Amino acid sequence: MIYNRDKDFFWQKGGELMAVTIKDVAKVANVAPSTVSRVIANSPRISEKTKERVREVMDQLGYHPNFIARSLASQSTRAIGLVMPSSTDVVFQNPFFPTVLTGLSEGAHSKQYALHMTTGKTEDEIFDGVVAMVQGGRVDGVVLLYSKVEDRVIAYLKERKFPFVVIGKPFKDDENTSYVDNDNFKAGKEVTEHLIQLGHDKIAFIGGNLDLVVTVERLLGYEKALRNSGIHLEDKYIVNDEFLRESGQDAVEVLLSLDQPPTAMVVADDLMALGVLNKLDEMGIAVPQDVSIVSFNNVLIAEMARPPLTSVDINIFDLGYQAAKSLIQIIENPNEPIKRIIVPFKIVTRYSCGHPKDYKEVLV
């Protein structure tokens, strides 16, 4: 019989609780067991009305599909492998990653896929982890949460013809690689133009590791904006490090020690920008009165910073969601064409940018 206590349902037979099966769900929903199986697989052959009824019964009975058994039968794990960057500091400190993981989780859950994560302290550890996932049959496809200038993981996955999607534009052969990204070149160009329009011509760039394509693209956009405006590109105004708060602090010390320090800074990540703000505050330098700052990612700390940061909203959640959705399409249809998805961005203006002091004096 079915026992209902405070809306908790379970089967009871001979005084013992029994595991709920597909047949039990089918009996209560008044459908065939095969129909329940198709609902679990989200088959298009089943009407939405029937799916809704069956899923309601599954919830009532507390039925959970045995994905291990289904995997053995279908040769599918119903799991997606996530390849994280090699620096564990970046993974655990930068708000980008929890947000993109939320998007990935949402996209995977909507199709009843699980997530399997791998990372490591070194490039070799990451590569070995990917090999173990692929050759061990642990996942049906892989999402790389970064894009590097040189990456043997991508070369390995292509050689194995294993489904994968990159979050970030591949450095080479992007026409034959599925990826989800923003137009980081355009974003870098537009935020630099924003500062130029305010009257700045001494603009620094604080970026992440140059081995990451996102850093290269944003830097190229910054350089393009300067050239278009006839502003001389100063190599000493370009500082690159890891996407960490401490990196932003270190970059400020370098830039403000110059004979002609910049009046504005393009910072390639909000966490780095927080470090920039902290160091400027320690030095008694006001933002935006003395130095203007624009940043990227528009995570919560950008809004909560003092002053709140002008930042590029890159729709991090959507990057993850679209990556999971695209990979599942490729997994379920090997003939699916290469996917190149560009997620739109927008500049969210707040209070970290203003006219340079000498420009304001000219206006007066």
RAURLIN-V394358 format. One record per backbone hydrogen bond with DSSP energy under -1.0 kcal/mol. CO is the residue of the C=O (numbers start at 1). NH is the residue of the N-H. Records with the same first field share a line. If there is no record, write none. Layout:
CO=NH ; NH
This chain:
1=12
3=10
5=8
8=5
10=3
11=18
13=16
16=13
21=25
22=26
23=27
24=28
25=29
26=31
32=36
33=37
34=38
35=39
36=40
37=41
38=43
39=42
43=46
47=51
48=52
49=53
50=54
51=55
52=56
53=57
54=58
55=59
56=60
57=61
58=63
65=67
66=70
67=71
68=72
69=73
70=74
71=75
78=114
79=140
80=116
81=143
82=118
83=145
87=91
88=92
89=93
90=94
94=97
95=99
96=100
97=101
98=102
99=103
100=104
101=105
102=106
103=107
104=108
105=109
106=110
108=111 ; 113
109=112
114=80
116=82
118=84
122=126
123=127
124=128
125=129
126=130
127=131
128=132
129=133
130=134
131=135
132=136
133=138
134=137
141=81
142=165
143=83
144=167
147=213
151=155
152=156
153=157
154=158
155=159
156=160
157=162
163=142
165=144
166=180
173=176
174=177
178=166
179=341
180=168
181=343
182=184
183=187
184=188
185=189
186=190
187=191
188=192
189=193
190=194
191=195
192=196
193=197
195=200
196=199
202=263 ; 264
204=266
205=239
206=268
207=241
209=212
211=149
212=216
213=217
214=218
215=219
216=220
217=221
218=222
219=223
220=224
221=225
222=226
223=227
224=228
225=229
226=231
227=230
234=237
235=238
237=205
239=207
242=244
244=248
245=249
246=250
247=251
248=252
249=253
250=254
251=255
252=256
255=258
263=292
264=204
265=294
266=206
269=273
270=274
271=275
272=276
273=277
274=278
275=279
276=280
277=281
278=282
279=283
280=285
281=284
286=290 ; 291
292=265
294=267
295=312
296=270
299=302
300=304
301=305
302=309
308=351
310=295
311=348
312=297
313=346
315=319
316=320
317=321
318=322
319=323
320=324
321=325
322=326
323=327
324=328
325=329
326=330
327=331
328=332
329=333
333=336
339=179
341=181
346=313
348=311
352=293
356=360
357=361
358=362
359=363
360=364
